């Protein structure tokens, strides 16, 4: 991968921390993360489109209880990276959605492991309250590293696979993928209609 893509992975890994771990300034929202990530490749059109589409596609999945919505930041990063590698935008976005769904599984495993470590952290903090800073910094660094490694591996492997498969895709399959890609905003808007109807007039 190029230097720009390594930097893209690093920035996306940092923005992903904004979801629940740090900052919480909505930088991880698709409409914000997409254009921000696109500054590294210069493809702002792809960044904006990926951000809006990811935002609409995942709009009706609420992070309540144990439910983890797919990450719009991860989706945008993968879309922009794959498109910069010469992969058609419709293929890049579809693969990116699969990557975001896979990242949910990774995130769930991390959270389960964190629950097991909570008693040990609690004992350390009780014995030495100042240890809380070190624990938080270590945990943020660990989450950043996991995000970065996941993105780098997924983009590298998916990019190589899709680049190899893309020339062999039939025109009908290409049309179907284009149609599915262009249907994303309408699917998202359709999921939001009930929300507007439930609002009090």
C-alpha positions as CSV (number, residue, x, y, z in Angstrom):
1,X,0.0,0.0,0.0
2,X,1.0,3.6,-0.6
3,X,1.9,6.1,2.1
4,X,-1.4,7.8,1.6
5,X,-3.3,4.6,2.4
6,X,-1.2,3.9,5.5
7,X,-2.1,7.4,6.7
8,X,-5.7,6.8,5.8
9,X,-5.8,3.7,8.0
10,X,-4.2,5.7,10.8
11,X,-6.6,8.6,10.6
12,X,-9.6,6.2,10.3
13,X,-8.4,4.3,13.4
14,X,-8.2,7.6,15.3
15,X,-11.6,8.7,14.1
16,X,-13.1,5.3,15.1
17,X,-12.1,6.1,18.7
18,X,-14.6,8.9,18.6
19,X,-17.5,6.5,18.6
20,X,-17.4,5.5,22.3
21,X,-13.8,5.6,23.6
22,X,-12.7,9.2,23.3
23,X,-13.6,12.7,22.1
24,X,-17.2,11.9,21.1
25,X,-17.3,15.0,18.8
26,X,-19.2,13.1,16.1
27,X,-16.1,12.9,13.9
28,X,-16.9,9.3,13.4
29,X,-20.2,10.1,11.7
30,X,-20.1,9.1,8.0
31,X,-20.9,12.6,6.7
32,X,-17.9,14.0,8.6
33,X,-15.5,11.0,8.4
34,X,-15.9,10.5,4.7
35,X,-14.7,14.0,3.6
36,X,-12.0,14.1,6.3
37,X,-10.5,10.8,5.1
38,X,-10.8,11.9,1.5
39,X,-8.3,14.8,2.2
40,X,-5.6,12.1,2.2
41,X,-6.4,10.9,-1.3
42,X,-7.9,14.1,-2.8
43,X,-11.0,12.2,-3.9
44,X,-13.6,14.3,-2.1
45,X,-16.5,13.2,-4.3
46,X,-15.9,9.6,-3.2
47,X,-15.5,10.6,0.4
48,X,-18.7,12.6,0.5
49,X,-20.7,9.9,-1.4
50,X,-19.4,7.1,0.8
51,X,-20.1,9.2,4.0
52,X,-23.7,10.0,3.0
53,X,-24.4,6.5,1.8
54,X,-23.0,4.9,5.0
55,X,-24.9,7.3,7.1
56,X,-28.2,6.5,5.4
57,X,-27.6,2.7,5.3
58,X,-26.8,2.4,9.0
59,X,-29.3,5.1,10.2
60,X,-31.9,2.8,11.6
61,X,-29.5,0.7,13.6
62,X,-29.5,2.1,17.1
63,X,-26.6,1.4,19.5
64,X,-28.8,0.2,22.4
65,X,-27.7,-2.4,24.9
66,X,-25.5,-5.0,23.2
67,X,-26.3,-3.9,19.7
68,X,-23.3,-2.5,17.8
69,X,-24.1,-0.7,14.6
70,X,-21.6,-1.1,11.7
71,X,-19.0,1.7,11.7
72,X,-19.5,4.4,9.1
73,X,-15.9,5.4,9.6
74,X,-14.6,1.9,8.7
75,X,-17.0,1.8,5.8
76,X,-15.8,5.2,4.4
77,X,-12.1,4.3,4.9
78,X,-12.4,1.0,3.0
79,X,-14.4,2.5,0.2
80,X,-12.0,5.4,-0.3
81,X,-9.0,3.1,-0.1
82,X,-10.3,0.5,-2.5
83,X,-11.5,3.2,-5.0
84,X,-8.0,4.8,-4.9
85,X,-6.6,1.4,-5.9
86,X,-8.7,1.4,-9.1
87,X,-11.7,-0.6,-8.0
88,X,-15.1,0.5,-9.2
89,X,-17.0,2.6,-6.6
90,X,-19.9,0.2,-6.4
91,X,-17.7,-2.8,-5.7
92,X,-15.6,-0.8,-3.2
93,X,-18.7,0.3,-1.2
94,X,-20.2,-3.2,-1.2
95,X,-16.9,-4.7,0.1
96,X,-16.7,-1.8,2.6
97,X,-20.1,-2.7,4.0
98,X,-19.0,-6.3,4.5
99,X,-15.8,-4.9,6.2
100,X,-17.9,-2.8,8.5
101,X,-20.0,-5.8,9.4
102,X,-16.9,-7.9,10.1
103,X,-15.5,-5.1,12.3
104,X,-18.6,-5.4,14.5
105,X,-17.6,-8.9,15.3
106,X,-14.0,-7.8,16.2
107,X,-15.4,-5.0,18.3
108,X,-17.7,-7.4,20.2
109,X,-14.8,-9.7,21.0
110,X,-12.7,-6.7,22.3
111,X,-15.6,-5.6,24.6
112,X,-16.1,-9.1,26.0
113,X,-12.3,-9.2,26.8
114,X,-12.5,-5.8,28.4
115,X,-15.3,-7.0,30.7
116,X,-13.0,-9.8,32.0
117,X,-10.3,-7.2,32.7
118,X,-12.5,-4.8,34.6
119,X,-12.0,-6.5,38.1
120,X,-8.2,-6.4,37.7
121,X,-8.3,-2.7,36.6
122,X,-10.6,-1.9,39.6
123,X,-8.1,-3.4,42.0
124,X,-5.2,-1.4,40.5
125,X,-7.2,1.8,40.8
126,X,-8.2,1.1,44.4
127,X,-4.6,0.4,45.4
128,X,-3.2,3.4,43.4
129,X,-5.8,5.9,42.0
130,X,-3.2,7.5,39.7
131,X,-3.1,4.3,37.8
132,X,-6.4,5.2,36.1
133,X,-4.6,7.5,33.6
134,X,-2.2,4.8,32.5
135,X,-5.0,2.3,32.2
136,X,-7.0,4.7,30.0
137,X,-4.0,5.6,27.8
138,X,-3.1,1.9,27.3
139,X,-6.7,1.0,26.4
140,X,-7.0,3.8,23.9
141,X,-3.6,2.8,22.4
142,X,-4.7,-0.8,22.2
143,X,-8.1,0.1,20.5
144,X,-6.3,2.4,18.0
145,X,-3.8,-0.4,17.2
146,X,-6.7,-2.9,16.6
147,X,-8.5,-0.5,14.4
148,X,-5.4,0.2,12.4
149,X,-4.4,-3.4,11.9
150,X,-7.9,-4.4,10.9
151,X,-8.1,-1.7,8.3
152,X,-4.6,-2.3,6.9
153,X,-5.2,-6.1,6.6
154,X,-8.7,-5.8,5.2
155,X,-7.8,-3.2,2.7
156,X,-4.7,-5.1,1.6
157,X,-6.4,-8.4,1.2
158,X,-9.7,-7.1,-0.2
159,X,-7.9,-4.8,-2.5
160,X,-5.8,-7.6,-4.0
161,X,-8.8,-10.0,-4.3
162,X,-11.2,-7.5,-5.8
163,X,-8.6,-6.2,-8.2
164,X,-8.1,-9.8,-9.4
165,X,-11.8,-10.5,-9.7
166,X,-13.0,-7.2,-11.1
167,X,-11.9,-7.8,-14.8
168,X,-13.8,-11.1,-14.8
169,X,-17.1,-9.7,-13.6
170,X,-19.8,-9.9,-16.2
171,X,-21.7,-6.8,-17.5
172,X,-24.9,-8.1,-15.9
173,X,-23.3,-8.5,-12.5
174,X,-21.7,-5.1,-12.8
175,X,-25.2,-3.6,-13.6
176,X,-26.6,-5.4,-10.6
177,X,-23.9,-4.0,-8.3
178,X,-24.4,-0.5,-9.7
179,X,-28.2,-0.8,-9.2
180,X,-27.7,-2.0,-5.6
181,X,-25.2,0.8,-4.9
182,X,-27.5,3.5,-6.2
183,X,-30.4,2.0,-4.2
184,X,-28.6,2.6,-0.9
185,X,-29.8,6.2,-0.3
186,X,-33.4,5.2,-1.1
187,X,-33.2,2.3,1.4
188,X,-31.8,4.6,4.0
189,X,-34.5,7.3,3.4
190,X,-37.2,4.6,3.5
191,X,-36.0,3.5,6.9
192,X,-36.2,7.1,8.2
193,X,-39.8,7.7,7.0
194,X,-41.4,5.9,10.1
195,X,-39.2,8.1,12.3
196,X,-40.7,11.2,10.9
197,X,-44.2,9.9,11.2
198,X,-43.7,9.1,14.9
199,X,-42.6,12.7,15.7
200,X,-45.3,14.8,17.3
201,X,-46.7,17.5,15.1
